Amino acid sequence: MGLDSFWHWIILLVVVLVIFGTSKLSKIGPDLGNAVRGFKKAMQGDEEEEEAKRKSQEQLRADPPAPEGAASKARDTSQTK
């Protein structure tokens, strides 16, 4: 006498419709789809975030560009000699 009978499923469906209403049930599909898409994006975002971190660390290892004032002084001293 479990939920094997067709009538049990019909009664359960009617109770769910009465409690939640058809408007809320129609919104379940798109909401579930958005949740799955967000989850997939978050999983891919972790890999992209790691890649961005690695690139930023590589850029930090490079020599910083010389300040403009130092470059002009170096040119001035080489021209005067």
mmCIF file of the N, C-alpha and C atoms, coordinates in Angstrom:
data_MODEL
# 
_entry.id   MODEL 
# 
loop_
_atom_site.group_PDB 
_atom_site.id 
_atom_site.type_symbol 
_atom_site.label_atom_id 
_atom_site.label_alt_id 
_atom_site.label_comp_id 
_atom_site.label_asym_id 
_atom_site.label_entity_id 
_atom_site.label_seq_id 
_atom_site.pdbx_PDB_ins_code 
_atom_site.Cartn_x 
_atom_site.Cartn_y 
_atom_site.Cartn_z 
_atom_site.occupancy 
_atom_site.B_iso_or_equiv 
_atom_site.pdbx_formal_charge 
_atom_site.auth_seq_id 
_atom_site.auth_comp_id 
_atom_site.auth_asym_id 
_atom_site.auth_atom_id 
_atom_site.pdbx_PDB_model_num 
ATOM 1   N N  . MET A 1 1  ? 0.831  -1.182 0.000   1.00 0.00 ? 1  MET A N  1 
ATOM 2   C CA . MET A 1 1  ? 0.000  0.000  0.000   1.00 0.00 ? 1  MET A CA 1 
ATOM 3   C C  . MET A 1 1  ? 0.876  1.246  0.000   1.00 0.00 ? 1  MET A C  1 
ATOM 4   N N  . GLY A 1 2  ? 2.031  1.178  -0.676  1.00 0.00 ? 2  GLY A N  1 
ATOM 5   C CA . GLY A 1 2  ? 2.918  2.330  -0.776  1.00 0.00 ? 2  GLY A CA 1 
ATOM 6   C C  . GLY A 1 2  ? 2.475  3.272  -1.871  1.00 0.00 ? 2  GLY A C  1 
ATOM 7   N N  . LEU A 1 3  ? 3.436  3.909  -2.509  1.00 0.00 ? 3  LEU A N  1 
ATOM 8   C CA . LEU A 1 3  ? 3.141  4.848  -3.576  1.00 0.00 ? 3  LEU A CA 1 
ATOM 9   C C  . LEU A 1 3  ? 3.197  4.169  -4.942  1.00 0.00 ? 3  LEU A C  1 
ATOM 10  N N  . ASP A 1 4  ? 2.875  2.893  -4.994  1.00 0.00 ? 4  ASP A N  1 
ATOM 11  C CA . ASP A 1 4  ? 2.907  2.157  -6.250  1.00 0.00 ? 4  ASP A CA 1 
ATOM 12  C C  . ASP A 1 4  ? 1.639  2.387  -7.070  1.00 0.00 ? 4  ASP A C  1 
ATOM 13  N N  . SER A 1 5  ? 0.576  2.738  -6.431  1.00 0.00 ? 5  SER A N  1 
ATOM 14  C CA . SER A 1 5  ? -0.705 2.863  -7.110  1.00 0.00 ? 5  SER A CA 1 
ATOM 15  C C  . SER A 1 5  ? -0.797 4.179  -7.885  1.00 0.00 ? 5  SER A C  1 
ATOM 16  N N  . PHE A 1 6  ? -1.494 4.131  -9.003  1.00 0.00 ? 6  PHE A N  1 
ATOM 17  C CA . PHE A 1 6  ? -1.731 5.308  -9.840  1.00 0.00 ? 6  PHE A CA 1 
ATOM 18  C C  . PHE A 1 6  ? -2.495 6.374  -9.068  1.00 0.00 ? 6  PHE A C  1 
ATOM 19  N N  . TRP A 1 7  ? -3.458 5.963  -8.257  1.00 0.00 ? 7  TRP A N  1 
ATOM 20  C CA . TRP A 1 7  ? -4.284 6.919  -7.510  1.00 0.00 ? 7  TRP A CA 1 
ATOM 21  C C  . TRP A 1 7  ? -3.486 7.648  -6.436  1.00 0.00 ? 7  TRP A C  1 
ATOM 22  N N  . HIS A 1 8  ? -2.500 6.989  -5.869  1.00 0.00 ? 8  HIS A N  1 
ATOM 23  C CA . HIS A 1 8  ? -1.658 7.672  -4.880  1.00 0.00 ? 8  HIS A CA 1 
ATOM 24  C C  . HIS A 1 8  ? -0.890 8.819  -5.544  1.00 0.00 ? 8  HIS A C  1 
ATOM 25  N N  . TRP A 1 9  ? -0.386 8.572  -6.745  1.00 0.00 ? 9  TRP A N  1 
ATOM 26  C CA . TRP A 1 9  ? 0.342  9.613  -7.455  1.00 0.00 ? 9  TRP A CA 1 
ATOM 27  C C  . TRP A 1 9  ? -0.572 10.773 -7.844  1.00 0.00 ? 9  TRP A C  1 
ATOM 28  N N  . ILE A 1 10 ? -1.790 10.479 -8.239  1.00 0.00 ? 10 ILE A N  1 
ATOM 29  C CA . ILE A 1 10 ? -2.757 11.527 -8.599  1.00 0.00 ? 10 ILE A CA 1 
ATOM 30  C C  . ILE A 1 10 ? -3.081 12.383 -7.380  1.00 0.00 ? 10 ILE A C  1 
ATOM 31  N N  . ILE A 1 11 ? -3.325 11.739 -6.245  1.00 0.00 ? 11 ILE A N  1 
ATOM 32  C CA . ILE A 1 11 ? -3.634 12.478 -5.010  1.00 0.00 ? 11 ILE A CA 1 
ATOM 33  C C  . ILE A 1 11 ? -2.437 13.327 -4.602  1.00 0.00 ? 11 ILE A C  1 
ATOM 34  N N  . LEU A 1 12 ? -1.240 12.781 -4.708  1.00 0.00 ? 12 LEU A N  1 
ATOM 35  C CA . LEU A 1 12 ? -0.036 13.535 -4.361  1.00 0.00 ? 12 LEU A CA 1 
ATOM 36  C C  . LEU A 1 12 ? 0.131  14.750 -5.277  1.00 0.00 ? 12 LEU A C  1 
ATOM 37  N N  . LEU A 1 13 ? -0.125 14.584 -6.567  1.00 0.00 ? 13 LEU A N  1 
ATOM 38  C CA . LEU A 1 13 ? -0.041 15.690 -7.514  1.00 0.00 ? 13 LEU A CA 1 
ATOM 39  C C  . LEU A 1 13 ? -1.050 16.783 -7.190  1.00 0.00 ? 13 LEU A C  1 
ATOM 40  N N  . VAL A 1 14 ? -2.263 16.396 -6.846  1.00 0.00 ? 14 VAL A N  1 
ATOM 41  C CA . VAL A 1 14 ? -3.298 17.375 -6.489  1.00 0.00 ? 14 VAL A CA 1 
ATOM 42  C C  . VAL A 1 14 ? -2.901 18.146 -5.235  1.00 0.00 ? 14 VAL A C  1 
ATOM 43  N N  . VAL A 1 15 ? -2.366 17.454 -4.247  1.00 0.00 ? 15 VAL A N  1 
ATOM 44  C CA . VAL A 1 15 ? -1.942 18.122 -3.005  1.00 0.00 ? 15 VAL A CA 1 
ATOM 45  C C  . VAL A 1 15 ? -0.810 19.107 -3.290  1.00 0.00 ? 15 VAL A C  1 
ATOM 46  N N  . VAL A 1 16 ? 0.156  18.708 -4.114  1.00 0.00 ? 16 VAL A N  1 
ATOM 47  C CA . VAL A 1 16 ? 1.264  19.606 -4.454  1.00 0.00 ? 16 VAL A CA 1 
ATOM 48  C C  . VAL A 1 16 ? 0.748  20.830 -5.198  1.00 0.00 ? 16 VAL A C  1 
ATOM 49  N N  . LEU A 1 17 ? -0.179 20.634 -6.128  1.00 0.00 ? 17 LEU A N  1 
ATOM 50  C CA . LEU A 1 17 ? -0.750 21.776 -6.863  1.00 0.00 ? 17 LEU A CA 1 
ATOM 51  C C  . LEU A 1 17 ? -1.510 22.717 -5.942  1.00 0.00 ? 17 LEU A C  1 
ATOM 52  N N  . VAL A 1 18 ? -2.222 22.173 -4.982  1.00 0.00 ? 18 VAL A N  1 
ATOM 53  C CA . VAL A 1 18 ? -2.974 23.013 -4.043  1.00 0.00 ? 18 VAL A CA 1 
ATOM 54  C C  . VAL A 1 18 ? -2.020 23.806 -3.151  1.00 0.00 ? 18 VAL A C  1 
ATOM 55  N N  . ILE A 1 19 ? -0.958 23.164 -2.702  1.00 0.00 ? 19 ILE A N  1 
ATOM 56  C CA . ILE A 1 19 ? -0.027 23.840 -1.784  1.00 0.00 ? 19 ILE A CA 1 
ATOM 57  C C  . ILE A 1 19 ? 0.789  24.909 -2.510  1.00 0.00 ? 19 ILE A C  1 
ATOM 58  N N  . PHE A 1 20 ? 1.402  24.542 -3.633  1.00 0.00 ? 20 PHE A N  1 
ATOM 59  C CA . PHE A 1 20 ? 2.314  25.459 -4.312  1.00 0.00 ? 20 PHE A CA 1 
ATOM 60  C C  . PHE A 1 20 ? 1.647  26.312 -5.380  1.00 0.00 ? 20 PHE A C  1 
ATOM 61  N N  . GLY A 1 21 ? 0.606  25.847 -5.974  1.00 0.00 ? 21 GLY A N  1 
ATOM 62  C CA . GLY A 1 21 ? -0.039 26.587 -7.060  1.00 0.00 ? 21 GLY A CA 1 
ATOM 63  C C  . GLY A 1 21 ? 0.693  26.385 -8.373  1.00 0.00 ? 21 GLY A C  1 
ATOM 64  N N  . THR A 1 22 ? 0.006  26.637 -9.460  1.00 0.00 ? 22 THR A N  1 
ATOM 65  C CA . THR A 1 22 ? 0.606  26.395 -10.775 1.00 0.00 ? 22 THR A CA 1 
ATOM 66  C C  . THR A 1 22 ? 1.648  27.445 -11.138 1.00 0.00 ? 22 THR A C  1 
ATOM 67  N N  . SER A 1 23 ? 1.509  28.655 -10.637 1.00 0.00 ? 23 SER A N  1 
ATOM 68  C CA . SER A 1 23 ? 2.480  29.704 -10.997 1.00 0.00 ? 23 SER A CA 1 
ATOM 69  C C  . SER A 1 23 ? 3.860  29.393 -10.430 1.00 0.00 ? 23 SER A C  1 
ATOM 70  N N  . LYS A 1 24 ? 3.916  28.914 -9.200  1.00 0.00 ? 24 LYS A N  1 
ATOM 71  C CA . LYS A 1 24 ? 5.210  28.575 -8.612  1.00 0.00 ? 24 LYS A CA 1 
ATOM 72  C C  . LYS A 1 24 ? 5.802  27.351 -9.276  1.00 0.00 ? 24 LYS A C  1 
ATOM 73  N N  . LEU A 1 25 ? 4.969  26.395 -9.642  1.00 0.00 ? 25 LEU A N  1 
ATOM 74  C CA . LEU A 1 25 ? 5.479  25.187 -10.291 1.00 0.00 ? 25 LEU A CA 1 
ATOM 75  C C  . LEU A 1 25 ? 6.017  25.480 -11.678 1.00 0.00 ? 25 LEU A C  1 
ATOM 76  N N  . SER A 1 26 ? 5.447  26.443 -12.384 1.00 0.00 ? 26 SER A N  1 
ATOM 77  C CA . SER A 1 26 ? 5.936  26.776 -13.719 1.00 0.00 ? 26 SER A CA 1 
ATOM 78  C C  . SER A 1 26 ? 7.283  27.500 -13.666 1.00 0.00 ? 26 SER A C  1 
ATOM 79  N N  . LYS A 1 27 ? 7.613  28.098 -12.538 1.00 0.00 ? 27 LYS A N  1 
ATOM 80  C CA . LYS A 1 27 ? 8.890  28.795 -12.387 1.00 0.00 ? 27 LYS A CA 1 
ATOM 81  C C  . LYS A 1 27 ? 10.021 27.864 -11.955 1.00 0.00 ? 27 LYS A C  1 
ATOM 82  N N  . ILE A 1 28 ? 9.700  26.645 -11.582 1.00 0.00 ? 28 ILE A N  1 
ATOM 83  C CA . ILE A 1 28 ? 10.726 25.718 -11.097 1.00 0.00 ? 28 ILE A CA 1 
ATOM 84  C C  . ILE A 1 28 ? 11.718 25.371 -12.203 1.00 0.00 ? 28 ILE A C  1 
ATOM 85  N N  . GLY A 1 29 ? 11.221 25.112 -13.417 1.00 0.00 ? 29 GLY A N  1 
ATOM 86  C CA . GLY A 1 29 ? 12.099 24.722 -14.528 1.00 0.00 ? 29 GLY A CA 1 
ATOM 87  C C  . GLY A 1 29 ? 13.161 25.757 -14.842 1.00 0.00 ? 29 GLY A C  1 
ATOM 88  N N  . PRO A 1 30 ? 12.773 27.007 -15.132 1.00 0.00 ? 30 PRO A N  1 
ATOM 89  C CA . PRO A 1 30 ? 13.798 28.022 -15.423 1.00 0.00 ? 30 PRO A CA 1 
ATOM 90  C C  . PRO A 1 30 ? 14.742 28.281 -14.245 1.00 0.00 ? 30 PRO A C  1 
ATOM 91  N N  . ASP A 1 31 ? 14.212 28.263 -13.032 1.00 0.00 ? 31 ASP A N  1 
ATOM 92  C CA . ASP A 1 31 ? 15.065 28.477 -11.867 1.00 0.00 ? 31 ASP A CA 1 
ATOM 93  C C  . ASP A 1 31 ? 16.098 27.366 -11.727 1.00 0.00 ? 31 ASP A C  1 
ATOM 94  N N  . LEU A 1 32 ? 15.666 26.140 -11.969 1.00 0.00 ? 32 LEU A N  1 
ATOM 95  C CA . LEU A 1 32 ? 16.589 25.012 -11.890 1.00 0.00 ? 32 LEU A CA 1 
ATOM 96  C C  . LEU A 1 32 ? 17.640 25.113 -12.996 1.00 0.00 ? 32 LEU A C  1 
ATOM 97  N N  . GLY A 1 33 ? 17.227 25.513 -14.198 1.00 0.00 ? 33 GLY A N  1 
ATOM 98  C CA . GLY A 1 33 ? 18.174 25.687 -15.300 1.00 0.00 ? 33 GLY A CA 1 
ATOM 99  C C  . GLY A 1 33 ? 19.207 26.764 -15.007 1.00 0.00 ? 33 GLY A C  1 
ATOM 100 N N  . ASN A 1 34 ? 18.767 27.881 -14.435 1.00 0.00 ? 34 ASN A N  1 
ATOM 101 C CA . ASN A 1 34 ? 19.699 28.952 -14.076 1.00 0.00 ? 34 ASN A CA 1 
ATOM 102 C C  . ASN A 1 34 ? 20.671 28.500 -12.998 1.00 0.00 ? 34 ASN A C  1 
ATOM 103 N N  . ALA A 1 35 ? 20.196 27.709 -12.058 1.00 0.00 ? 35 ALA A N  1 
ATOM 104 C CA . ALA A 1 35 ? 21.068 27.212 -10.999 1.00 0.00 ? 35 ALA A CA 1 
ATOM 105 C C  . ALA A 1 35 ? 22.142 26.285 -11.574 1.00 0.00 ? 35 ALA A C  1 
ATOM 106 N N  . VAL A 1 36 ? 21.760 25.428 -12.495 1.00 0.00 ? 36 VAL A N  1 
ATOM 107 C CA . VAL A 1 36 ? 22.732 24.518 -13.102 1.00 0.00 ? 36 VAL A CA 1 
ATOM 108 C C  . VAL A 1 36 ? 23.754 25.301 -13.928 1.00 0.00 ? 36 VAL A C  1 
ATOM 109 N N  . ARG A 1 37 ? 23.294 26.291 -14.713 1.00 0.00 ? 37 ARG A N  1 
ATOM 110 C CA . ARG A 1 37 ? 24.214 27.119 -15.491 1.00 0.00 ? 37 ARG A CA 1 
ATOM 111 C C  . ARG A 1 37 ? 25.175 27.883 -14.581 1.00 0.00 ? 37 ARG A C  1 
ATOM 112 N N  . GLY A 1 38 ? 24.667 28.413 -13.479 1.00 0.00 ? 38 GLY A N  1 
ATOM 113 C CA . GLY A 1 38 ? 25.529 29.116 -12.533 1.00 0.00 ? 38 GLY A CA 1 
ATOM 114 C C  . GLY A 1 38 ? 26.570 28.204 -11.913 1.00 0.00 ? 38 GLY A C  1 
ATOM 115 N N  . PHE A 1 39 ? 26.164 26.977 -11.623 1.00 0.00 ? 39 PHE A N  1 
ATOM 116 C CA . PHE A 1 39 ? 27.092 26.008 -11.044 1.00 0.00 ? 39 PHE A CA 1 
ATOM 117 C C  . PHE A 1 39 ? 28.200 25.669 -12.043 1.00 0.00 ? 39 PHE A C  1 
ATOM 118 N N  . LYS A 1 40 ? 27.828 25.446 -13.307 1.00 0.00 ? 40 LYS A N  1 
ATOM 119 C CA . LYS A 1 40 ? 28.824 25.131 -14.328 1.00 0.00 ? 40 LYS A CA 1 
ATOM 120 C C  . LYS A 1 40 ? 29.783 26.300 -14.527 1.00 0.00 ? 40 LYS A C  1 
ATOM 121 N N  . LYS A 1 41 ? 29.243 27.514 -14.530 1.00 0.00 ? 41 LYS A N  1 
ATOM 122 C CA . LYS A 1 41 ? 30.078 28.697 -14.707 1.00 0.00 ? 41 LYS A CA 1 
ATOM 123 C C  . LYS A 1 41 ? 31.052 28.859 -13.537 1.00 0.00 ? 41 LYS A C  1 
ATOM 124 N N  . ALA A 1 42 ? 30.583 28.569 -12.335 1.00 0.00 ? 42 ALA A N  1 
ATOM 125 C CA . ALA A 1 42 ? 31.445 28.667 -11.158 1.00 0.00 ? 42 ALA A CA 1 
ATOM 126 C C  . ALA A 1 42 ? 32.562 27.629 -11.213 1.00 0.00 ? 42 ALA A C  1 
ATOM 127 N N  . MET A 1 43 ? 32.249 26.452 -11.703 1.00 0.00 ? 43 MET A N  1 
ATOM 128 C CA . MET A 1 43 ? 33.272 25.416 -11.807 1.00 0.00 ? 43 MET A CA 1 
ATOM 129 C C  . MET A 1 43 ? 34.330 25.795 -12.844 1.00 0.00 ? 43 MET A C  1 
ATOM 130 N N  . GLN A 1 44 ? 33.937 26.395 -13.948 1.00 0.00 ? 44 GLN A N  1 
ATOM 131 C CA . GLN A 1 44 ? 34.882 26.831 -14.962 1.00 0.00 ? 44 GLN A CA 1 
ATOM 132 C C  . GLN A 1 44 ? 35.609 28.092 -14.522 1.00 0.00 ? 44 GLN A C  1 
ATOM 133 N N  . GLY A 1 45 ? 34.967 28.906 -13.719 1.00 0.00 ? 45 GLY A N  1 
ATOM 134 C CA . GLY A 1 45 ? 35.565 30.145 -13.244 1.00 0.00 ? 45 GLY A CA 1 
ATOM 135 C C  . GLY A 1 45 ? 36.756 29.895 -12.353 1.00 0.00 ? 45 GLY A C  1 
ATOM 136 N N  . ASP A 1 46 ? 36.763 28.793 -11.613 1.00 0.00 ? 46 ASP A N  1 
ATOM 137 C CA . ASP A 1 46 ? 37.898 28.472 -10.753 1.00 0.00 ? 46 ASP A CA 1 
ATOM 138 C C  . ASP A 1 46 ? 39.148 28.245 -11.584 1.00 0.00 ? 46 ASP A C  1 
ATOM 139 N N  . GLU A 1 47 ? 39.010 27.559 -12.708 1.00 0.00 ? 47 GLU A N  1 
ATOM 140 C CA . GLU A 1 47 ? 40.157 27.315 -13.567 1.00 0.00 ? 47 GLU A CA 1 
ATOM 141 C C  . GLU A 1 47 ? 40.654 28.619 -14.179 1.00 0.00 ? 47 GLU A C  1 
ATOM 142 N N  . GLU A 1 48 ? 39.739 29.470 -14.603 1.00 0.00 ? 48 GLU A N  1 
ATOM 143 C CA . GLU A 1 48 ? 40.127 30.754 -15.185 1.00 0.00 ? 48 GLU A CA 1 
ATOM 144 C C  . GLU A 1 48 ? 40.783 31.645 -14.134 1.00 0.00 ? 48 GLU A C  1 
ATOM 145 N N  . GLU A 1 49 ? 40.289 31.570 -12.918 1.00 0.00 ? 49 GLU A N  1 
ATOM 146 C CA . GLU A 1 49 ? 40.861 32.378 -11.848 1.00 0.00 ? 49 GLU A CA 1 
ATOM 147 C C  . GLU A 1 49 ? 42.288 31.927 -11.544 1.00 0.00 ? 49 GLU A C  1 
ATOM 148 N N  . GLU A 1 50 ? 42.529 30.624 -11.537 1.00 0.00 ? 50 GLU A N  1 
ATOM 149 C CA . GLU A 1 50 ? 43.873 30.104 -11.312 1.00 0.00 ? 50 GLU A CA 1 
ATOM 150 C C  . GLU A 1 50 ? 44.812 30.550 -12.427 1.00 0.00 ? 50 GLU A C  1 
ATOM 151 N N  . GLU A 1 51 ? 44.330 30.539 -13.657 1.00 0.00 ? 51 GLU A N  1 
ATOM 152 C CA . GLU A 1 51 ? 45.130 30.975 -14.807 1.00 0.00 ? 51 GLU A CA 1 
ATOM 153 C C  . GLU A 1 51 ? 45.486 32.456 -14.662 1.00 0.00 ? 51 GLU A C  1 
ATOM 154 N N  . ALA A 1 52 ? 44.529 33.276 -14.247 1.00 0.00 ? 52 ALA A N  1 
ATOM 155 C CA . ALA A 1 52 ? 44.782 34.707 -14.067 1.00 0.00 ? 52 ALA A CA 1 
ATOM 156 C C  . ALA A 1 52 ? 45.794 34.942 -12.950 1.00 0.00 ? 52 ALA A C  1 
ATOM 157 N N  . LYS A 1 53 ? 45.702 34.179 -11.867 1.00 0.00 ? 53 LYS A N  1 
ATOM 158 C CA . LYS A 1 53 ? 46.664 34.310 -10.767 1.00 0.00 ? 53 LYS A CA 1 
ATOM 159 C C  . LYS A 1 53 ? 48.070 33.977 -11.234 1.00 0.00 ? 53 LYS A C  1 
ATOM 160 N N  . ARG A 1 54 ? 48.175 32.886 -12.007 1.00 0.00 ? 54 ARG A N  1 
ATOM 161 C CA . ARG A 1 54 ? 49.469 32.448 -12.483 1.00 0.00 ? 54 ARG A CA 1 
ATOM 162 C C  . ARG A 1 54 ? 50.079 33.507 -13.400 1.00 0.00 ? 54 ARG A C  1 
ATOM 163 N N  . LYS A 1 55 ? 49.279 34.095 -14.281 1.00 0.00 ? 55 LYS A N  1 
ATOM 164 C CA . LYS A 1 55 ? 49.781 35.133 -15.187 1.00 0.00 ? 55 LYS A CA 1 
ATOM 165 C C  . LYS A 1 55 ? 50.218 36.374 -14.427 1.00 0.00 ? 55 LYS A C  1 
ATOM 166 N N  . SER A 1 56 ? 49.464 36.755 -13.396 1.00 0.00 ? 56 SER A N  1 
ATOM 167 C CA . SER A 1 56 ? 49.832 37.941 -12.628 1.00 0.00 ? 56 SER A CA 1 
ATOM 168 C C  . SER A 1 56 ? 51.124 37.705 -11.850 1.00 0.00 ? 56 SER A C  1 
ATOM 169 N N  . GLN A 1 57 ? 51.348 36.490 -11.375 1.00 0.00 ? 57 GLN A N  1 
ATOM 170 C CA . GLN A 1 57 ? 52.596 36.183 -10.678 1.00 0.00 ? 57 GLN A CA 1 
ATOM 171 C C  . GLN A 1 57 ? 53.776 36.216 -11.642 1.00 0.00 ? 57 GLN A C  1 
ATOM 172 N N  . GLU A 1 58 ? 53.571 35.763 -12.887 1.00 0.00 ? 58 GLU A N  1 
ATOM 173 C CA . GLU A 1 58 ? 54.629 35.827 -13.878 1.00 0.00 ? 58 GLU A CA 1 
ATOM 174 C C  . GLU A 1 58 ? 54.978 37.276 -14.201 1.00 0.00 ? 58 GLU A C  1 
ATOM 175 N N  . GLN A 1 59 ? 53.989 38.143 -14.247 1.00 0.00 ? 59 GLN A N  1 
ATOM 176 C CA . GLN A 1 59 ? 54.246 39.546 -14.541 1.00 0.00 ? 59 GLN A CA 1 
ATOM 177 C C  . GLN A 1 59 ? 54.987 40.212 -13.396 1.00 0.00 ? 59 GLN A C  1 
ATOM 178 N N  . LEU A 1 60 ? 54.735 39.780 -12.174 1.00 0.00 ? 60 LEU A N  1 
ATOM 179 C CA . LEU A 1 60 ? 55.416 40.374 -11.031 1.00 0.00 ? 60 LEU A CA 1 
ATOM 180 C C  . LEU A 1 60 ? 56.894 40.006 -11.021 1.00 0.00 ? 60 LEU A C  1 
ATOM 181 N N  . ARG A 1 61 ? 57.285 38.895 -11.615 1.00 0.00 ? 61 ARG A N  1 
ATOM 182 C CA . ARG A 1 61 ? 58.684 38.488 -11.636 1.00 0.00 ? 61 ARG A CA 1 
ATOM 183 C C  . ARG A 1 61 ? 59.503 39.328 -12.608 1.00 0.00 ? 61 ARG A C  1 
ATOM 184 N N  . ALA A 1 62 ? 58.890 39.910 -13.609 1.00 0.00 ? 62 ALA A N  1 
ATOM 185 C CA . ALA A 1 62 ? 59.607 40.711 -14.600 1.00 0.00 ? 62 ALA A CA 1 
ATOM 186 C C  . ALA A 1 62 ? 60.070 42.021 -13.982 1.00 0.00 ? 62 ALA A C  1 
ATOM 187 N N  . ASP A 1 63 ? 61.111 42.604 -14.580 1.00 0.00 ? 63 ASP A N  1 
ATOM 188 C CA . ASP A 1 63 ? 61.612 43.891 -14.094 1.00 0.00 ? 63 ASP A CA 1 
ATOM 189 C C  . ASP A 1 63 ? 60.583 44.975 -14.373 1.00 0.00 ? 63 ASP A C  1 
ATOM 190 N N  . PRO A 1 64 ? 60.379 45.862 -13.431 1.00 0.00 ? 64 PRO A N  1 
ATOM 191 C CA . PRO A 1 64 ? 59.420 46.944 -13.680 1.00 0.00 ? 64 PRO A CA 1 
ATOM 192 C C  . PRO A 1 64 ? 60.012 47.928 -14.692 1.00 0.00 ? 64 PRO A C  1 
ATOM 193 N N  . PRO A 1 65 ? 59.176 48.614 -15.414 1.00 0.00 ? 65 PRO A N  1 
ATOM 194 C CA . PRO A 1 65 ? 59.693 49.599 -16.374 1.00 0.00 ? 65 PRO A CA 1 
ATOM 195 C C  . PRO A 1 65 ? 60.372 50.741 -15.641 1.00 0.00 ? 65 PRO A C  1 
ATOM 196 N N  . ALA A 1 66 ? 61.394 51.295 -16.272 1.00 0.00 ? 66 ALA A N  1 
ATOM 197 C CA . ALA A 1 66 ? 62.134 52.399 -15.661 1.00 0.00 ? 66 ALA A CA 1 
ATOM 198 C C  . ALA A 1 66 ? 61.262 53.641 -15.642 1.00 0.00 ? 66 ALA A C  1 
ATOM 199 N N  . PRO A 1 67 ? 61.365 54.434 -14.599 1.00 0.00 ? 67 PRO A N  1 
ATOM 200 C CA . PRO A 1 67 ? 60.588 55.671 -14.564 1.00 0.00 ? 67 PRO A CA 1 
ATOM 201 C C  . PRO A 1 67 ? 61.049 56.614 -15.669 1.00 0.00 ? 67 PRO A C  1 
ATOM 202 N N  . GLU A 1 68 ? 60.159 57.459 -16.136 1.00 0.00 ? 68 GLU A N  1 
ATOM 203 C CA . GLU A 1 68 ? 60.460 58.340 -17.254 1.00 0.00 ? 68 GLU A CA 1 
ATOM 204 C C  . GLU A 1 68 ? 61.561 59.339 -16.926 1.00 0.00 ? 68 GLU A C  1 
ATOM 205 N N  . GLY A 1 69 ? 61.626 59.776 -15.702 1.00 0.00 ? 69 GLY A N  1 
ATOM 206 C CA . GLY A 1 69 ? 62.649 60.735 -15.304 1.00 0.00 ? 69 GLY A CA 1 
ATOM 207 C C  . GLY A 1 69 ? 64.040 60.139 -15.405 1.00 0.00 ? 69 GLY A C  1 
ATOM 208 N N  . ALA A 1 70 ? 64.190 58.891 -15.061 1.00 0.00 ? 70 ALA A N  1 
ATOM 209 C CA . ALA A 1 70 ? 65.496 58.248 -15.123 1.00 0.00 ? 70 ALA A CA 1 
ATOM 210 C C  . ALA A 1 70 ? 65.929 58.035 -16.564 1.00 0.00 ? 70 ALA A C  1 
ATOM 211 N N  . ALA A 1 71 ? 65.009 57.742 -17.438 1.00 0.00 ? 71 ALA A N  1 
ATOM 212 C CA . ALA A 1 71 ? 65.340 57.526 -18.839 1.00 0.00 ? 71 ALA A CA 1 
ATOM 213 C C  . ALA A 1 71 ? 65.807 58.834 -19.484 1.00 0.00 ? 71 ALA A C  1 
ATOM 214 N N  . SER A 1 72 ? 65.170 59.930 -19.155 1.00 0.00 ? 72 SER A N  1 
ATOM 215 C CA . SER A 1 72 ? 65.571 61.212 -19.753 1.00 0.00 ? 72 SER A CA 1 
ATOM 216 C C  . SER A 1 72 ? 66.927 61.650 -19.217 1.00 0.00 ? 72 SER A C  1 
ATOM 217 N N  . LYS A 1 73 ? 67.248 61.381 -17.961 1.00 0.00 ? 73 LYS A N  1 
ATOM 218 C CA . LYS A 1 73 ? 68.550 61.722 -17.402 1.00 0.00 ? 73 LYS A CA 1 
ATOM 219 C C  . LYS A 1 73 ? 69.643 60.907 -18.071 1.00 0.00 ? 73 LYS A C  1 
ATOM 220 N N  . ALA A 1 74 ? 69.326 59.617 -18.337 1.00 0.00 ? 74 ALA A N  1 
ATOM 221 C CA . ALA A 1 74 ? 70.320 58.775 -18.987 1.00 0.00 ? 74 ALA A CA 1 
ATOM 222 C C  . ALA A 1 74 ? 70.593 59.278 -20.397 1.00 0.00 ? 74 ALA A C  1 
ATOM 223 N N  . ARG A 1 75 ? 69.620 59.743 -21.090 1.00 0.00 ? 75 ARG A N  1 
ATOM 224 C CA . ARG A 1 75 ? 69.807 60.277 -22.435 1.00 0.00 ? 75 ARG A CA 1 
ATOM 225 C C  . ARG A 1 75 ? 70.591 61.592 -22.379 1.00 0.00 ? 75 ARG A C  1 
ATOM 226 N N  . ASP A 1 76 ? 70.278 62.419 -21.394 1.00 0.00 ? 76 ASP A N  1 
ATOM 227 C CA . ASP A 1 76 ? 70.942 63.720 -21.296 1.00 0.00 ? 76 ASP A CA 1 
ATOM 228 C C  . ASP A 1 76 ? 72.430 63.523 -21.020 1.00 0.00 ? 76 ASP A C  1 
ATOM 229 N N  . THR A 1 77 ? 72.777 62.593 -20.148 1.00 0.00 ? 77 THR A N  1 
ATOM 230 C CA . THR A 1 77 ? 74.190 62.407 -19.805 1.00 0.00 ? 77 THR A CA 1 
ATOM 231 C C  . THR A 1 77 ? 74.947 61.786 -20.968 1.00 0.00 ? 77 THR A C  1 
ATOM 232 N N  . SER A 1 78 ? 74.293 60.937 -21.754 1.00 0.00 ? 78 SER A N  1 
ATOM 233 C CA . SER A 1 78 ? 74.999 60.322 -22.884 1.00 0.00 ? 78 SER A CA 1 
ATOM 234 C C  . SER A 1 78 ? 75.207 61.333 -24.002 1.00 0.00 ? 78 SER A C  1 
ATOM 235 N N  . GLN A 1 79 ? 74.349 62.299 -24.141 1.00 0.00 ? 79 GLN A N  1 
ATOM 236 C CA . GLN A 1 79 ? 74.476 63.283 -25.212 1.00 0.00 ? 79 GLN A CA 1 
ATOM 237 C C  . GLN A 1 79 ? 75.535 64.349 -24.873 1.00 0.00 ? 79 GLN A C  1 
ATOM 238 N N  . THR A 1 80 ? 75.725 64.644 -23.611 1.00 0.00 ? 80 THR A N  1 
ATOM 239 C CA . THR A 1 80 ? 76.660 65.685 -23.236 1.00 0.00 ? 80 THR A CA 1 
ATOM 240 C C  . THR A 1 80 ? 78.109 65.223 -23.282 1.00 0.00 ? 80 THR A C  1 
ATOM 241 N N  . LYS A 1 81 ? 78.336 63.940 -23.267 1.00 0.00 ? 81 LYS A N  1 
ATOM 242 C CA . LYS A 1 81 ? 79.716 63.451 -23.250 1.00 0.00 ? 81 LYS A CA 1 
ATOM 243 C C  . LYS A 1 81 ? 80.352 63.499 -24.560 1.00 0.00 ? 81 LYS A C  1 
# 
